[in-house]
């Protein structure tokens, strides 16, 4: 998830689905679910606050 957080901060135009694929998840919805469980917010919220 640290790589996902880095991508969300450093590449704001990158779609969440593409972030998921870059770190090895083929299903963006599943990645979003895991991200929210671990970080406490969904990837879009994290990007907005970063």
mmCIF entry with sequence, helices, sheets and N, C-alpha, C, O atoms, coordinates in Angstrom:
data_MODEL
# 
_entry.id   MODEL 
# 
_entity.id                         1 
_entity.type                       polymer 
_entity.pdbx_number_of_molecules   1 
# 
_entity_poly.entity_id                      1 
_entity_poly.type                           'polypeptide(L)' 
_entity_poly.nstd_linkage                   no 
_entity_poly.nstd_monomer                   no 
_entity_poly.pdbx_seq_one_letter_code       
;(UNK)(UNK)(UNK)(UNK)(UNK)(UNK)(UNK)(UNK)(UNK)(UNK)(UNK)(UNK)(UNK)(UNK)(UNK)(UNK)
(UNK)(UNK)(UNK)(UNK)(UNK)(UNK)(UNK)(UNK)(UNK)(UNK)(UNK)(UNK)(UNK)(UNK)(UNK)(UNK)
(UNK)(UNK)(UNK)(UNK)(UNK)(UNK)(UNK)(UNK)(UNK)(UNK)(UNK)(UNK)(UNK)(UNK)(UNK)(UNK)
(UNK)(UNK)
;
_entity_poly.pdbx_seq_one_letter_code_can   XXXXXXXXXXXXXXXXXXXXXXXXXXXXXXXXXXXXXXXXXXXXXXXXXX 
_entity_poly.pdbx_strand_id                 A 
# 
loop_
_entity_poly_seq.entity_id 
_entity_poly_seq.num 
_entity_poly_seq.mon_id 
_entity_poly_seq.hetero 
1 1  UNK n 
1 2  UNK n 
1 3  UNK n 
1 4  UNK n 
1 5  UNK n 
1 6  UNK n 
1 7  UNK n 
1 8  UNK n 
1 9  UNK n 
1 10 UNK n 
1 11 UNK n 
1 12 UNK n 
1 13 UNK n 
1 14 UNK n 
1 15 UNK n 
1 16 UNK n 
1 17 UNK n 
1 18 UNK n 
1 19 UNK n 
1 20 UNK n 
1 21 UNK n 
1 22 UNK n 
1 23 UNK n 
1 24 UNK n 
1 25 UNK n 
1 26 UNK n 
1 27 UNK n 
1 28 UNK n 
1 29 UNK n 
1 30 UNK n 
1 31 UNK n 
1 32 UNK n 
1 33 UNK n 
1 34 UNK n 
1 35 UNK n 
1 36 UNK n 
1 37 UNK n 
1 38 UNK n 
1 39 UNK n 
1 40 UNK n 
1 41 UNK n 
1 42 UNK n 
1 43 UNK n 
1 44 UNK n 
1 45 UNK n 
1 46 UNK n 
1 47 UNK n 
1 48 UNK n 
1 49 UNK n 
1 50 UNK n 
# 
_struct_asym.id          A 
_struct_asym.entity_id   1 
# 
loop_
_struct_conf.conf_type_id 
_struct_conf.id 
_struct_conf.pdbx_PDB_helix_id 
_struct_conf.beg_label_comp_id 
_struct_conf.beg_label_asym_id 
_struct_conf.beg_label_seq_id 
_struct_conf.pdbx_beg_PDB_ins_code 
_struct_conf.end_label_comp_id 
_struct_conf.end_label_asym_id 
_struct_conf.end_label_seq_id 
_struct_conf.pdbx_end_PDB_ins_code 
_struct_conf.beg_auth_comp_id 
_struct_conf.beg_auth_asym_id 
_struct_conf.beg_auth_seq_id 
_struct_conf.end_auth_comp_id 
_struct_conf.end_auth_asym_id 
_struct_conf.end_auth_seq_id 
_struct_conf.pdbx_PDB_helix_class 
_struct_conf.details 
_struct_conf.pdbx_PDB_helix_length 
HELX_P HELX_P1 AA1 UNK A 2  ? UNK A 10 ? UNK A 2  UNK A 10 1 ? 9  
HELX_P HELX_P2 AA2 UNK A 16 ? UNK A 22 ? UNK A 16 UNK A 22 1 ? 7  
HELX_P HELX_P3 AA3 UNK A 28 ? UNK A 39 ? UNK A 28 UNK A 39 1 ? 12 
HELX_P HELX_P4 AA4 UNK A 43 ? UNK A 49 ? UNK A 43 UNK A 49 1 ? 7  
# 
_struct_conf_type.id          HELX_P 
_struct_conf_type.criteria    ? 
_struct_conf_type.reference   ? 
# 
loop_
_atom_site.group_PDB 
_atom_site.id 
_atom_site.type_symbol 
_atom_site.label_atom_id 
_atom_site.label_alt_id 
_atom_site.label_comp_id 
_atom_site.label_asym_id 
_atom_site.label_entity_id 
_atom_site.label_seq_id 
_atom_site.pdbx_PDB_ins_code 
_atom_site.Cartn_x 
_atom_site.Cartn_y 
_atom_site.Cartn_z 
_atom_site.occupancy 
_atom_site.B_iso_or_equiv 
_atom_site.pdbx_formal_charge 
_atom_site.auth_seq_id 
_atom_site.auth_comp_id 
_atom_site.auth_asym_id 
_atom_site.auth_atom_id 
_atom_site.pdbx_PDB_model_num 
ATOM 1   N N  . UNK A 1 1  ? 0.814   -1.196 0.000   1.00 0.00 ? 1  UNK A N  1 
ATOM 2   C CA . UNK A 1 1  ? 0.000   0.000  0.000   1.00 0.00 ? 1  UNK A CA 1 
ATOM 3   C C  . UNK A 1 1  ? 0.862   1.267  0.000   1.00 0.00 ? 1  UNK A C  1 
ATOM 4   O O  . UNK A 1 1  ? 0.408   2.328  -0.427  1.00 0.00 ? 1  UNK A O  1 
ATOM 5   N N  . UNK A 1 2  ? 2.075   1.156  0.468   1.00 0.00 ? 2  UNK A N  1 
ATOM 6   C CA . UNK A 1 2  ? 2.929   2.348  0.466   1.00 0.00 ? 2  UNK A CA 1 
ATOM 7   C C  . UNK A 1 2  ? 3.200   2.816  -0.967  1.00 0.00 ? 2  UNK A C  1 
ATOM 8   O O  . UNK A 1 2  ? 3.265   4.017  -1.226  1.00 0.00 ? 2  UNK A O  1 
ATOM 9   N N  . UNK A 1 3  ? 3.357   1.872  -1.893  1.00 0.00 ? 3  UNK A N  1 
ATOM 10  C CA . UNK A 1 3  ? 3.562   2.246  -3.295  1.00 0.00 ? 3  UNK A CA 1 
ATOM 11  C C  . UNK A 1 3  ? 2.291   2.888  -3.861  1.00 0.00 ? 3  UNK A C  1 
ATOM 12  O O  . UNK A 1 3  ? 2.371   3.843  -4.634  1.00 0.00 ? 3  UNK A O  1 
ATOM 13  N N  . UNK A 1 4  ? 1.152   2.382  -3.491  1.00 0.00 ? 4  UNK A N  1 
ATOM 14  C CA . UNK A 1 4  ? -0.119  2.971  -3.944  1.00 0.00 ? 4  UNK A CA 1 
ATOM 15  C C  . UNK A 1 4  ? -0.252  4.395  -3.412  1.00 0.00 ? 4  UNK A C  1 
ATOM 16  O O  . UNK A 1 4  ? -0.670  5.291  -4.146  1.00 0.00 ? 4  UNK A O  1 
ATOM 17  N N  . UNK A 1 5  ? 0.093   4.610  -2.164  1.00 0.00 ? 5  UNK A N  1 
ATOM 18  C CA . UNK A 1 5  ? 0.016   5.963  -1.592  1.00 0.00 ? 5  UNK A CA 1 
ATOM 19  C C  . UNK A 1 5  ? 0.972   6.902  -2.317  1.00 0.00 ? 5  UNK A C  1 
ATOM 20  O O  . UNK A 1 5  ? 0.625   8.053  -2.583  1.00 0.00 ? 5  UNK A O  1 
ATOM 21  N N  . UNK A 1 6  ? 2.167   6.426  -2.638  1.00 0.00 ? 6  UNK A N  1 
ATOM 22  C CA . UNK A 1 6  ? 3.129   7.248  -3.357  1.00 0.00 ? 6  UNK A CA 1 
ATOM 23  C C  . UNK A 1 6  ? 2.593   7.635  -4.736  1.00 0.00 ? 6  UNK A C  1 
ATOM 24  O O  . UNK A 1 6  ? 2.681   8.793  -5.141  1.00 0.00 ? 6  UNK A O  1 
ATOM 25  N N  . UNK A 1 7  ? 2.040   6.662  -5.446  1.00 0.00 ? 7  UNK A N  1 
ATOM 26  C CA . UNK A 1 7  ? 1.493   6.940  -6.776  1.00 0.00 ? 7  UNK A CA 1 
ATOM 27  C C  . UNK A 1 7  ? 0.333   7.928  -6.699  1.00 0.00 ? 7  UNK A C  1 
ATOM 28  O O  . UNK A 1 7  ? 0.218   8.817  -7.543  1.00 0.00 ? 7  UNK A O  1 
ATOM 29  N N  . UNK A 1 8  ? -0.512  7.780  -5.710  1.00 0.00 ? 8  UNK A N  1 
ATOM 30  C CA . UNK A 1 8  ? -1.654  8.691  -5.570  1.00 0.00 ? 8  UNK A CA 1 
ATOM 31  C C  . UNK A 1 8  ? -1.189  10.117 -5.287  1.00 0.00 ? 8  UNK A C  1 
ATOM 32  O O  . UNK A 1 8  ? -1.792  11.077 -5.768  1.00 0.00 ? 8  UNK A O  1 
ATOM 33  N N  . UNK A 1 9  ? -0.122  10.253 -4.511  1.00 0.00 ? 9  UNK A N  1 
ATOM 34  C CA . UNK A 1 9  ? 0.408   11.591 -4.208  1.00 0.00 ? 9  UNK A CA 1 
ATOM 35  C C  . UNK A 1 9  ? 1.148   12.193 -5.393  1.00 0.00 ? 9  UNK A C  1 
ATOM 36  O O  . UNK A 1 9  ? 0.950   13.363 -5.720  1.00 0.00 ? 9  UNK A O  1 
ATOM 37  N N  . UNK A 1 10 ? 1.994   11.406 -6.032  1.00 0.00 ? 10 UNK A N  1 
ATOM 38  C CA . UNK A 1 10 ? 2.909   11.930 -7.044  1.00 0.00 ? 10 UNK A CA 1 
ATOM 39  C C  . UNK A 1 10 ? 2.328   11.981 -8.454  1.00 0.00 ? 10 UNK A C  1 
ATOM 40  O O  . UNK A 1 10 ? 2.832   12.721 -9.299  1.00 0.00 ? 10 UNK A O  1 
ATOM 41  N N  . UNK A 1 11 ? 1.285   11.213 -8.719  1.00 0.00 ? 11 UNK A N  1 
ATOM 42  C CA . UNK A 1 11 ? 0.676   11.203 -10.052 1.00 0.00 ? 11 UNK A CA 1 
ATOM 43  C C  . UNK A 1 11 ? -0.830  11.415 -9.933  1.00 0.00 ? 11 UNK A C  1 
ATOM 44  O O  . UNK A 1 11 ? -1.603  10.469 -10.083 1.00 0.00 ? 11 UNK A O  1 
ATOM 45  N N  . UNK A 1 12 ? -1.248  12.647 -9.664  1.00 0.00 ? 12 UNK A N  1 
ATOM 46  C CA . UNK A 1 12 ? -2.670  12.911 -9.397  1.00 0.00 ? 12 UNK A CA 1 
ATOM 47  C C  . UNK A 1 12 ? -3.600  12.621 -10.574 1.00 0.00 ? 12 UNK A C  1 
ATOM 48  O O  . UNK A 1 12 ? -4.797  12.432 -10.359 1.00 0.00 ? 12 UNK A O  1 
ATOM 49  N N  . UNK A 1 13 ? -3.099  12.579 -11.801 1.00 0.00 ? 13 UNK A N  1 
ATOM 50  C CA . UNK A 1 13 ? -3.948  12.291 -12.948 1.00 0.00 ? 13 UNK A CA 1 
ATOM 51  C C  . UNK A 1 13 ? -4.155  10.806 -13.208 1.00 0.00 ? 13 UNK A C  1 
ATOM 52  O O  . UNK A 1 13 ? -4.939  10.431 -14.080 1.00 0.00 ? 13 UNK A O  1 
ATOM 53  N N  . UNK A 1 14 ? -3.461  9.965  -12.463 1.00 0.00 ? 14 UNK A N  1 
ATOM 54  C CA . UNK A 1 14 ? -3.527  8.521  -12.659 1.00 0.00 ? 14 UNK A CA 1 
ATOM 55  C C  . UNK A 1 14 ? -4.828  7.973  -12.075 1.00 0.00 ? 14 UNK A C  1 
ATOM 56  O O  . UNK A 1 14 ? -5.149  8.237  -10.916 1.00 0.00 ? 14 UNK A O  1 
ATOM 57  N N  . UNK A 1 15 ? -5.567  7.222  -12.865 1.00 0.00 ? 15 UNK A N  1 
ATOM 58  C CA . UNK A 1 15 ? -6.811  6.629  -12.383 1.00 0.00 ? 15 UNK A CA 1 
ATOM 59  C C  . UNK A 1 15 ? -6.527  5.588  -11.301 1.00 0.00 ? 15 UNK A C  1 
ATOM 60  O O  . UNK A 1 15 ? -5.486  4.931  -11.311 1.00 0.00 ? 15 UNK A O  1 
ATOM 61  N N  . UNK A 1 16 ? -7.469  5.451  -10.371 1.00 0.00 ? 16 UNK A N  1 
ATOM 62  C CA . UNK A 1 16 ? -7.311  4.476  -9.281  1.00 0.00 ? 16 UNK A CA 1 
ATOM 63  C C  . UNK A 1 16 ? -7.125  3.073  -9.856  1.00 0.00 ? 16 UNK A C  1 
ATOM 64  O O  . UNK A 1 16 ? -6.319  2.298  -9.340  1.00 0.00 ? 16 UNK A O  1 
ATOM 65  N N  . UNK A 1 17 ? -7.853  2.740  -10.909 1.00 0.00 ? 17 UNK A N  1 
ATOM 66  C CA . UNK A 1 17 ? -7.710  1.437  -11.561 1.00 0.00 ? 17 UNK A CA 1 
ATOM 67  C C  . UNK A 1 17 ? -6.268  1.213  -12.021 1.00 0.00 ? 17 UNK A C  1 
ATOM 68  O O  . UNK A 1 17 ? -5.736  0.111  -11.889 1.00 0.00 ? 17 UNK A O  1 
ATOM 69  N N  . UNK A 1 18 ? -5.641  2.256  -12.558 1.00 0.00 ? 18 UNK A N  1 
ATOM 70  C CA . UNK A 1 18 ? -4.262  2.128  -13.031 1.00 0.00 ? 18 UNK A CA 1 
ATOM 71  C C  . UNK A 1 18 ? -3.274  2.007  -11.867 1.00 0.00 ? 18 UNK A C  1 
ATOM 72  O O  . UNK A 1 18 ? -2.271  1.301  -11.969 1.00 0.00 ? 18 UNK A O  1 
ATOM 73  N N  . UNK A 1 19 ? -3.560  2.692  -10.772 1.00 0.00 ? 19 UNK A N  1 
ATOM 74  C CA . UNK A 1 19 ? -2.738  2.525  -9.561  1.00 0.00 ? 19 UNK A CA 1 
ATOM 75  C C  . UNK A 1 19 ? -2.811  1.076  -9.115  1.00 0.00 ? 19 UNK A C  1 
ATOM 76  O O  . UNK A 1 19 ? -1.787  0.459  -8.824  1.00 0.00 ? 19 UNK A O  1 
ATOM 77  N N  . UNK A 1 20 ? -4.016  0.532  -9.061  1.00 0.00 ? 20 UNK A N  1 
ATOM 78  C CA . UNK A 1 20 ? -4.213  -0.864 -8.652  1.00 0.00 ? 20 UNK A CA 1 
ATOM 79  C C  . UNK A 1 20 ? -3.419  -1.807 -9.549  1.00 0.00 ? 20 UNK A C  1 
ATOM 80  O O  . UNK A 1 20 ? -2.742  -2.712 -9.060  1.00 0.00 ? 20 UNK A O  1 
ATOM 81  N N  . UNK A 1 21 ? -3.500  -1.599 -10.855 1.00 0.00 ? 21 UNK A N  1 
ATOM 82  C CA . UNK A 1 21 ? -2.789  -2.465 -11.792 1.00 0.00 ? 21 UNK A CA 1 
ATOM 83  C C  . UNK A 1 21 ? -1.275  -2.362 -11.621 1.00 0.00 ? 21 UNK A C  1 
ATOM 84  O O  . UNK A 1 21 ? -0.572  -3.368 -11.712 1.00 0.00 ? 21 UNK A O  1 
ATOM 85  N N  . UNK A 1 22 ? -0.776  -1.169 -11.379 1.00 0.00 ? 22 UNK A N  1 
ATOM 86  C CA . UNK A 1 22 ? 0.680   -0.990 -11.226 1.00 0.00 ? 22 UNK A CA 1 
ATOM 87  C C  . UNK A 1 22 ? 1.227   -1.713 -10.006 1.00 0.00 ? 22 UNK A C  1 
ATOM 88  O O  . UNK A 1 22 ? 2.385   -2.131 -10.001 1.00 0.00 ? 22 UNK A O  1 
ATOM 89  N N  . UNK A 1 23 ? 0.401   -1.866 -8.964  1.00 0.00 ? 23 UNK A N  1 
ATOM 90  C CA . UNK A 1 23 ? 0.915   -2.559 -7.779  1.00 0.00 ? 23 UNK A CA 1 
ATOM 91  C C  . UNK A 1 23 ? 0.473   -4.021 -7.718  1.00 0.00 ? 23 UNK A C  1 
ATOM 92  O O  . UNK A 1 23 ? 0.715   -4.713 -6.730  1.00 0.00 ? 23 UNK A O  1 
ATOM 93  N N  . UNK A 1 24 ? -0.184  -4.482 -8.798  1.00 0.00 ? 24 UNK A N  1 
ATOM 94  C CA . UNK A 1 24 ? -0.448  -5.917 -8.895  1.00 0.00 ? 24 UNK A CA 1 
ATOM 95  C C  . UNK A 1 24 ? -1.880  -6.368 -8.696  1.00 0.00 ? 24 UNK A C  1 
ATOM 96  O O  . UNK A 1 24 ? -2.123  -7.574 -8.636  1.00 0.00 ? 24 UNK A O  1 
ATOM 97  N N  . UNK A 1 25 ? -2.832  -5.472 -8.592  1.00 0.00 ? 25 UNK A N  1 
ATOM 98  C CA . UNK A 1 25 ? -4.235  -5.850 -8.448  1.00 0.00 ? 25 UNK A CA 1 
ATOM 99  C C  . UNK A 1 25 ? -4.939  -5.651 -9.781  1.00 0.00 ? 25 UNK A C  1 
ATOM 100 O O  . UNK A 1 25 ? -4.855  -4.576 -10.373 1.00 0.00 ? 25 UNK A O  1 
ATOM 101 N N  . UNK A 1 26 ? -5.628  -6.672 -10.253 1.00 0.00 ? 26 UNK A N  1 
ATOM 102 C CA . UNK A 1 26 ? -6.344  -6.563 -11.518 1.00 0.00 ? 26 UNK A CA 1 
ATOM 103 C C  . UNK A 1 26 ? -7.743  -5.973 -11.317 1.00 0.00 ? 26 UNK A C  1 
ATOM 104 O O  . UNK A 1 26 ? -8.326  -5.421 -12.250 1.00 0.00 ? 26 UNK A O  1 
ATOM 105 N N  . UNK A 1 27 ? -8.267  -6.087 -10.124 1.00 0.00 ? 27 UNK A N  1 
ATOM 106 C CA . UNK A 1 27 ? -9.618  -5.609 -9.817  1.00 0.00 ? 27 UNK A CA 1 
ATOM 107 C C  . UNK A 1 27 ? -9.536  -4.319 -9.004  1.00 0.00 ? 27 UNK A C  1 
ATOM 108 O O  . UNK A 1 27 ? -9.148  -4.340 -7.836  1.00 0.00 ? 27 UNK A O  1 
ATOM 109 N N  . UNK A 1 28 ? -9.900  -3.205 -9.621  1.00 0.00 ? 28 UNK A N  1 
ATOM 110 C CA . UNK A 1 28 ? -9.827  -1.909 -8.953  1.00 0.00 ? 28 UNK A CA 1 
ATOM 111 C C  . UNK A 1 28 ? -10.751 -1.792 -7.759  1.00 0.00 ? 28 UNK A C  1 
ATOM 112 O O  . UNK A 1 28 ? -10.414 -1.133 -6.776  1.00 0.00 ? 28 UNK A O  1 
ATOM 113 N N  . UNK A 1 29 ? -11.921 -2.427 -7.833  1.00 0.00 ? 29 UNK A N  1 
ATOM 114 C CA . UNK A 1 29 ? -12.860 -2.370 -6.701  1.00 0.00 ? 29 UNK A CA 1 
ATOM 115 C C  . UNK A 1 29 ? -12.302 -3.108 -5.490  1.00 0.00 ? 29 UNK A C  1 
ATOM 116 O O  . UNK A 1 29 ? -12.439 -2.654 -4.354  1.00 0.00 ? 29 UNK A O  1 
ATOM 117 N N  . UNK A 1 30 ? -11.676 -4.241 -5.744  1.00 0.00 ? 30 UNK A N  1 
ATOM 118 C CA . UNK A 1 30 ? -11.063 -4.995 -4.648  1.00 0.00 ? 30 UNK A CA 1 
ATOM 119 C C  . UNK A 1 30 ? -9.922  -4.199 -4.035  1.00 0.00 ? 30 UNK A C  1 
ATOM 120 O O  . UNK A 1 30 ? -9.791  -4.143 -2.812  1.00 0.00 ? 30 UNK A O  1 
ATOM 121 N N  . UNK A 1 31 ? -9.093  -3.579 -4.877  1.00 0.00 ? 31 UNK A N  1 
ATOM 122 C CA . UNK A 1 31 ? -8.004  -2.741 -4.387  1.00 0.00 ? 31 UNK A CA 1 
ATOM 123 C C  . UNK A 1 31 ? -8.553  -1.611 -3.520  1.00 0.00 ? 31 UNK A C  1 
ATOM 124 O O  . UNK A 1 31 ? -8.014  -1.337 -2.448  1.00 0.00 ? 31 UNK A O  1 
ATOM 125 N N  . UNK A 1 32 ? -9.625  -0.950 -3.978  1.00 0.00 ? 32 UNK A N  1 
ATOM 126 C CA . UNK A 1 32 ? -10.224 0.148  -3.219  1.00 0.00 ? 32 UNK A CA 1 
ATOM 127 C C  . UNK A 1 32 ? -10.708 -0.342 -1.852  1.00 0.00 ? 32 UNK A C  1 
ATOM 128 O O  . UNK A 1 32 ? -10.531 0.342  -0.843  1.00 0.00 ? 32 UNK A O  1 
ATOM 129 N N  . UNK A 1 33 ? -11.315 -1.521 -1.826  1.00 0.00 ? 33 UNK A N  1 
ATOM 130 C CA . UNK A 1 33 ? -11.797 -2.103 -0.569  1.00 0.00 ? 33 UNK A CA 1 
ATOM 131 C C  . UNK A 1 33 ? -10.637 -2.349 0.402   1.00 0.00 ? 33 UNK A C  1 
ATOM 132 O O  . UNK A 1 33 ? -10.725 -2.020 1.585   1.00 0.00 ? 33 UNK A O  1 
ATOM 133 N N  . UNK A 1 34 ? -9.547  -2.932 -0.115  1.00 0.00 ? 34 UNK A N  1 
ATOM 134 C CA . UNK A 1 34 ? -8.378  -3.194 0.733   1.00 0.00 ? 34 UNK A CA 1 
ATOM 135 C C  . UNK A 1 34 ? -7.729  -1.896 1.196   1.00 0.00 ? 34 UNK A C  1 
ATOM 136 O O  . UNK A 1 34 ? -7.333  -1.773 2.355   1.00 0.00 ? 34 UNK A O  1 
ATOM 137 N N  . UNK A 1 35 ? -7.620  -0.931 0.290   1.00 0.00 ? 35 UNK A N  1 
ATOM 138 C CA . UNK A 1 35 ? -7.016  0.354  0.623   1.00 0.00 ? 35 UNK A CA 1 
ATOM 139 C C  . UNK A 1 35 ? -7.803  1.018  1.746   1.00 0.00 ? 35 UNK A C  1 
ATOM 140 O O  . UNK A 1 35 ? -7.217  1.514  2.708   1.00 0.00 ? 35 UNK A O  1 
ATOM 141 N N  . UNK A 1 36 ? -9.121  1.029  1.624   1.00 0.00 ? 36 UNK A N  1 
ATOM 142 C CA . UNK A 1 36 ? -9.959  1.660  2.645   1.00 0.00 ? 36 UNK A CA 1 
ATOM 143 C C  . UNK A 1 36 ? -9.827  0.937  3.987   1.00 0.00 ? 36 UNK A C  1 
ATOM 144 O O  . UNK A 1 36 ? -9.791  1.575  5.040   1.00 0.00 ? 36 UNK A O  1 
ATOM 145 N N  . UNK A 1 37 ? -9.757  -0.375 3.945   1.00 0.00 ? 37 UNK A N  1 
ATOM 146 C CA . UNK A 1 37 ? -9.624  -1.148 5.181   1.00 0.00 ? 37 UNK A CA 1 
ATOM 147 C C  . UNK A 1 37 ? -8.303  -0.827 5.885   1.00 0.00 ? 37 UNK A C  1 
ATOM 148 O O  . UNK A 1 37 ? -8.263  -0.693 7.108   1.00 0.00 ? 37 UNK A O  1 
ATOM 149 N N  . UNK A 1 38 ? -7.222  -0.704 5.106   1.00 0.00 ? 38 UNK A N  1 
ATOM 150 C CA . UNK A 1 38 ? -5.900  -0.482 5.695   1.00 0.00 ? 38 UNK A CA 1 
ATOM 151 C C  . UNK A 1 38 ? -5.637  0.982  6.037   1.00 0.00 ? 38 UNK A C  1 
ATOM 152 O O  . UNK A 1 38 ? -5.063  1.272  7.087   1.00 0.00 ? 38 UNK A O  1 
ATOM 153 N N  . UNK A 1 39 ? -6.044  1.906  5.175   1.00 0.00 ? 39 UNK A N  1 
ATOM 154 C CA . UNK A 1 39 ? -5.696  3.318  5.332   1.00 0.00 ? 39 UNK A CA 1 
ATOM 155 C C  . UNK A 1 39 ? -6.793  4.114  6.035   1.00 0.00 ? 39 UNK A C  1 
ATOM 156 O O  . UNK A 1 39 ? -6.517  5.135  6.665   1.00 0.00 ? 39 UNK A O  1 
ATOM 157 N N  . UNK A 1 40 ? -8.037  3.646  5.926   1.00 0.00 ? 40 UNK A N  1 
ATOM 158 C CA . UNK A 1 40 ? -9.140  4.335  6.605   1.00 0.00 ? 40 UNK A CA 1 
ATOM 159 C C  . UNK A 1 40 ? -9.910  5.301  5.716   1.00 0.00 ? 40 UNK A C  1 
ATOM 160 O O  . UNK A 1 40 ? -10.837 5.967  6.176   1.00 0.00 ? 40 UNK A O  1 
ATOM 161 N N  . UNK A 1 41 ? -9.531  5.378  4.446   1.00 0.00 ? 41 UNK A N  1 
ATOM 162 C CA . UNK A 1 41 ? -10.256 6.198  3.471   1.00 0.00 ? 41 UNK A CA 1 
ATOM 163 C C  . UNK A 1 41 ? -10.013 5.593  2.101   1.00 0.00 ? 41 UNK A C  1 
ATOM 164 O O  . UNK A 1 41 ? -9.050  4.852  1.899   1.00 0.00 ? 41 UNK A O  1 
ATOM 165 N N  . UNK A 1 42 ? -10.895 5.914  1.158   1.00 0.00 ? 42 UNK A N  1 
ATOM 166 C CA . UNK A 1 42 ? -10.696 5.337  -0.170  1.00 0.00 ? 42 UNK A CA 1 
ATOM 167 C C  . UNK A 1 42 ? -9.579  6.093  -0.898  1.00 0.00 ? 42 UNK A C  1 
ATOM 168 O O  . UNK A 1 42 ? -9.196  7.183  -0.473  1.00 0.00 ? 42 UNK A O  1 
ATOM 169 N N  . UNK A 1 43 ? -9.057  5.526  -1.985  1.00 0.00 ? 43 UNK A N  1 
ATOM 170 C CA . UNK A 1 43 ? -7.921  6.150  -2.674  1.00 0.00 ? 43 UNK A CA 1 
ATOM 171 C C  . UNK A 1 43 ? -8.194  7.576  -3.144  1.00 0.00 ? 43 UNK A C  1 
ATOM 172 O O  . UNK A 1 43 ? -7.301  8.422  -3.084  1.00 0.00 ? 43 UNK A O  1 
ATOM 173 N N  . UNK A 1 44 ? -9.390  7.852  -3.602  1.00 0.00 ? 44 UNK A N  1 
ATOM 174 C CA . UNK A 1 44 ? -9.718  9.213  -4.057  1.00 0.00 ? 44 UNK A CA 1 
ATOM 175 C C  . UNK A 1 44 ? -9.665  10.220 -2.908  1.00 0.00 ? 44 UNK A C  1 
ATOM 176 O O  . UNK A 1 44 ? -9.148  11.327 -3.064  1.00 0.00 ? 44 UNK A O  1 
ATOM 177 N N  . UNK A 1 45 ? -10.203 9.825  -1.756  1.00 0.00 ? 45 UNK A N  1 
ATOM 178 C CA . UNK A 1 45 ? -10.138 10.694 -0.575  1.00 0.00 ? 45 UNK A CA 1 
ATOM 179 C C  . UNK A 1 45 ? -8.685  10.924 -0.169  1.00 0.00 ? 45 UNK A C  1 
ATOM 180 O O  . UNK A 1 45 ? -8.298  12.042 0.169   1.00 0.00 ? 45 UNK A O  1 
ATOM 181 N N  . UNK A 1 46 ? -7.890  9.866  -0.204  1.00 0.00 ? 46 UNK A N  1 
ATOM 182 C CA . UNK A 1 46 ? -6.479  9.991  0.158   1.00 0.00 ? 46 UNK A CA 1 
ATOM 183 C C  . UNK A 1 46 ? -5.778  10.965 -0.771  1.00 0.00 ? 46 UNK A C  1 
ATOM 184 O O  . UNK A 1 46 ? -5.011  11.812 -0.314  1.00 0.00 ? 46 UNK A O  1 
ATOM 185 N N  . UNK A 1 47 ? -6.028  10.857 -2.052  1.00 0.00 ? 47 UNK A N  1 
ATOM 186 C CA . UNK A 1 47 ? -5.396  11.737 -3.036  1.00 0.00 ? 47 UNK A CA 1 
ATOM 187 C C  . UNK A 1 47 ? -5.817  13.196 -2.787  1.00 0.00 ? 47 UNK A C  1 
ATOM 188 O O  . UNK A 1 47 ? -4.989  14.103 -2.875  1.00 0.00 ? 47 UNK A O  1 
ATOM 189 N N  . UNK A 1 48 ? -7.083  13.416 -2.480  1.00 0.00 ? 48 UNK A N  1 
ATOM 190 C CA . UNK A 1 48 ? -7.568  14.786 -2.227  1.00 0.00 ? 48 UNK A CA 1 
ATOM 191 C C  . UNK A 1 48 ? -6.908  15.404 -0.998  1.00 0.00 ? 48 UNK A C  1 
ATOM 192 O O  . UNK A 1 48 ? -6.690  16.614 -0.954  1.00 0.00 ? 48 UNK A O  1 
ATOM 193 N N  . UNK A 1 49 ? -6.592  14.586 -0.010  1.00 0.00 ? 49 UNK A N  1 
ATOM 194 C CA . UNK A 1 49 ? -5.999  15.096 1.233   1.00 0.00 ? 49 UNK A CA 1 
ATOM 195 C C  . UNK A 1 49 ? -4.488  15.169 1.182   1.00 0.00 ? 49 UNK A C  1 
ATOM 196 O O  . UNK A 1 49 ? -3.864  15.849 1.996   1.00 0.00 ? 49 UNK A O  1 
ATOM 197 N N  . UNK A 1 50 ? -3.895  14.461 0.217   1.00 0.00 ? 50 UNK A N  1 
ATOM 198 C CA . UNK A 1 50 ? -2.419  14.407 0.150   1.00 0.00 ? 50 UNK A CA 1 
ATOM 199 C C  . UNK A 1 50 ? -1.834  15.690 -0.415  1.00 0.00 ? 50 UNK A C  1 
ATOM 200 O O  . UNK A 1 50 ? -0.615  15.811 -0.539  1.00 0.00 ? 50 UNK A O  1 
# 
